[in-house]
Amino acid sequence: MMTPPPSVVGVRFEGGLGDHILGMRVLRFVRRRFPQAAIVGYSDASGSDVQRDVIELSPFVSCVKCVFKKEGLSIVPREMGRFEHIREQCVEEMLRHPLIDTYGELMFVPASQALGIPIFTLLAEHPRIKIPTLAFATASRVLPGLAGRVLIGVNFQKYGIGVLRMYQHVIEGFIRELLTLSRNVVILNFWQTAATFSHWPEPAATIRCEQARQEAEFARELCELDPRIIPCCDAHIHTVAALLSQCRYFIGVDNGVKHLAWALNIPHTVLFPHSLNMRHVLRWLPDLHRVLPCNCTKDEFRSHVEYALECIKRCSKGQVAQ
């Protein structure tokens, strides 16, 4: 006797905003494997609104539920996504039906095996993003008067104020190059003033919150470079997605906002201050070809600037912000 197909399938997402977005690569394959099942997304981020809300942008997910860690855990950030750290009642809830796990440390191996999809097919996938109509309406109210302007998104919160100061000349140089192309270019400067890291263990969470506060001050300073650098501060992630979807280019670092720009197929540059290793590339950098080392040569810098300028010049009527 054949087993009937499940009516519900769960998918666990863990970690930060970028981890969740990268995990969303499996969802189209889950839908194909279980065409009639409701897909429940489990956001293992200790109740963080941002991670939960970004999963809601998937057209494949029926609902999103939050997953919480056990209390009193003493773990390092690298271990925080492990299944054994989840509260027992949350585990029981998830295991009531088939579960696909997107835990990044496992490099999508369990998902590949469960779905029968080659792992490099999963890694090459772009998440499907469906932005709510309300988010576009909110974006228009937040930033009125941008119809017909060429929008460029930037966000640099990740590596701390020390790294930002060290490579400030690269960041500002890139922005100035884009602004000089046309008076029609407008920079949307995204940042969070009070980022939360509830999914991180202490004391790392507190340290990261203070780091984000300092990075927010740096972002404010960028707006003083030119009146066409518009602050987009503390916007809801759906609004951020709506604004990014209208950008012709994005400059950022390897964080969640950059991953969202990548998922939306926005041409971009990823500033990266560290040396690369294969594990990091496979887990977090599907856009390795768009990485610009922060200590780049003049030729490397020029190559990225020229690519960005080419993307902006291709912006014709009907492709600019509406």
Residue pairs with C-beta under 8 A, 6 or more apart in sequence:
5 34
5 36
5 37
6 34
6 37
6 97
6 98
7 36
7 37
7 38
7 97
8 37
8 38
8 39
8 40
8 96
8 97
9 30
9 34
9 37
9 38
9 39
9 40
9 97
9 98
9 99
9 100
10 39
10 40
10 41
10 42
10 94
10 97
10 98
10 99
10 100
11 23
11 26
11 27
11 30
11 39
11 40
11 41
11 42
11 61
11 99
11 100
11 101
11 102
12 42
12 44
12 67
12 83
12 94
12 99
12 100
12 101
12 102
12 103
13 19
13 20
13 23
13 24
13 41
13 42
13 43
13 44
13 45
13 51
13 55
13 102
14 20
14 23
14 44
14 45
14 80
14 81
14 102
14 103
14 104
14 199
15 44
15 45
15 51
15 80
15 81
15 104
15 199
16 45
16 51
16 197
16 199
16 255
16 256
17 50
17 51
17 54
17 237
17 255
17 256
17 257
17 259
17 260
18 254
18 255
18 256
18 258
18 259
18 284
19 81
19 104
20 43
20 45
20 51
20 54
20 55
20 256
21 54
21 127
21 256
21 259
21 260
21 262
21 263
22 102
22 104
22 127
22 259
22 283
22 284
22 286
23 102
23 104
24 54
24 55
24 58
24 127
24 128
24 263
25 102
25 108
25 122
25 123
25 125
25 126
25 127
26 100
26 102
26 108
26 111
26 115
26 122
26 125
27 39
27 58
27 60
27 61
27 127
27 128
28 60
28 125
28 128
29 111
29 115
29 117
29 122
29 125
30 39
30 60
30 100
30 115
31 39
31 60
33 115
33 116
34 98
38 62
38 63
39 60
39 61
39 62
40 61
40 62
40 63
40 64
40 65
40 97
41 55
41 58
41 61
41 63
41 64
41 65
42 64
42 65
42 66
42 67
42 90
42 93
42 94
42 99
43 51
43 52
43 55
43 64
43 65
43 66
43 67
44 67
44 69
44 81
44 86
44 199
45 51
45 52
45 66
45 67
45 198
45 199
46 66
46 68
46 69
46 198
46 199
47 66
47 68
47 198
48 66
48 196
48 198
48 199
50 237
50 256
51 199
52 64
52 66
53 236
53 237
53 238
54 237
54 241
54 256
54 260
55 61
55 64
56 64
56 238
57 129
57 130
57 131
57 132
57 237
57 238
57 241
58 127
58 128
58 129
58 130
59 128
59 130
60 128
65 93
67 86
67 87
67 90
67 94
68 86
68 87
68 90
69 80
69 85
69 86
69 87
69 199
70 85
70 86
70 87
70 88
73 85
73 201
74 201
75 82
75 85
75 201
76 201
76 204
77 200
77 201
77 204
78 105
79 85
80 199
80 200
80 201
81 103
81 104
81 105
82 103
82 105
83 91
83 101
83 103
86 94
98 114
100 110
100 111
100 114
100 115
101 110
101 111
102 108
102 111
103 110
104 283
104 284
105 283
107 119
107 282
107 283
108 119
108 122
108 123
109 119
111 117
111 122
112 118
112 119
112 122
115 122
123 282
123 286
124 286
126 262
126 263
126 265
127 263
129 241
129 260
129 263
129 264
131 238
131 241
131 242
131 245
132 238
134 238
135 236
135 238
135 239
135 241
135 242
136 242
138 236
138 238
138 239
138 242
139 239
139 242
139 243
139 246
142 232
142 235
142 239
142 243
143 188
143 230
143 232
143 243
146 186
146 321
147 321
147 322
148 184
148 320
148 321
149 184
149 185
149 186
149 320
149 321
150 182
150 184
150 185
150 186
150 248
150 312
150 315
150 320
150 321
151 186
151 188
151 243
151 246
151 247
151 248
151 320
151 321
152 178
152 185
152 186
152 187
152 188
152 247
152 248
152 249
152 250
152 251
152 308
152 312
153 187
153 188
153 190
153 243
153 244
153 247
153 249
153 250
153 251
153 252
153 257
153 261
153 266
154 175
154 187
154 188
154 189
154 190
154 222
154 250
154 251
154 252
155 189
155 190
155 191
155 219
155 250
155 252
155 253
155 255
155 257
155 258
156 164
156 171
156 191
156 215
156 218
156 219
156 252
156 253
156 271
157 191
157 192
157 195
157 212
157 215
157 216
157 219
157 253
157 255
157 257
158 215
158 253
158 254
158 255
159 253
159 273
160 211
160 214
160 215
161 211
161 214
161 215
161 217
161 218
163 273
163 294
164 171
164 215
164 218
165 218
166 273
166 294
167 271
167 273
167 294
167 295
168 218
170 271
170 294
170 296
170 301
171 222
171 251
171 271
172 222
172 225
173 301
174 251
174 269
174 301
174 304
174 305
174 308
175 187
175 222
175 225
175 226
175 229
175 251
176 225
176 226
177 305
177 308
177 309
178 185
178 187
178 249
178 305
178 308
178 309
178 312
179 185
179 187
179 226
179 228
179 229
181 309
181 312
181 313
182 312
183 228
185 228
185 312
186 228
186 229
186 230
187 226
187 228
187 229
187 230
188 230
188 232
188 243
188 247
189 219
189 222
189 223
189 229
189 230
189 231
189 232
190 219
190 232
190 233
190 235
190 240
190 243
190 257
191 215
191 216
191 219
191 220
191 231
191 232
191 233
191 234
192 212
192 216
192 233
192 234
193 213
193 216
193 233
193 234
194 209
194 212
194 213
194 234
195 208
195 209
195 212
196 209
197 204
197 205
197 208
197 209
197 212
198 205
200 208
216 233
219 231
219 233
220 231
222 229
223 229
223 230
223 231
232 240
232 243
235 243
237 260
240 257
240 260
241 260
241 264
244 250
244 257
244 260
244 261
244 264
244 266
245 264
245 266
246 320
246 321
246 322
247 261
247 266
248 266
248 267
248 311
248 312
248 314
248 315
248 319
248 320
249 266
249 267
249 268
249 269
249 308
249 311
249 312
250 258
250 261
250 266
250 267
250 268
250 269
251 268
251 269
251 271
251 308
252 258
252 261
252 268
252 269
252 270
252 271
253 270
253 271
253 272
253 273
254 270
254 272
254 284
254 285
258 268
258 270
261 268
262 268
262 286
262 287
267 307
267 308
267 311
268 287
268 290
269 290
269 292
269 304
269 307
269 308
270 285
270 287
270 290
270 291
270 292
271 292
271 294
272 291
272 292
272 293
272 294
273 293
273 294
273 295
276 285
276 288
276 291
281 288
285 291
292 300
292 301
292 304
293 300
296 304
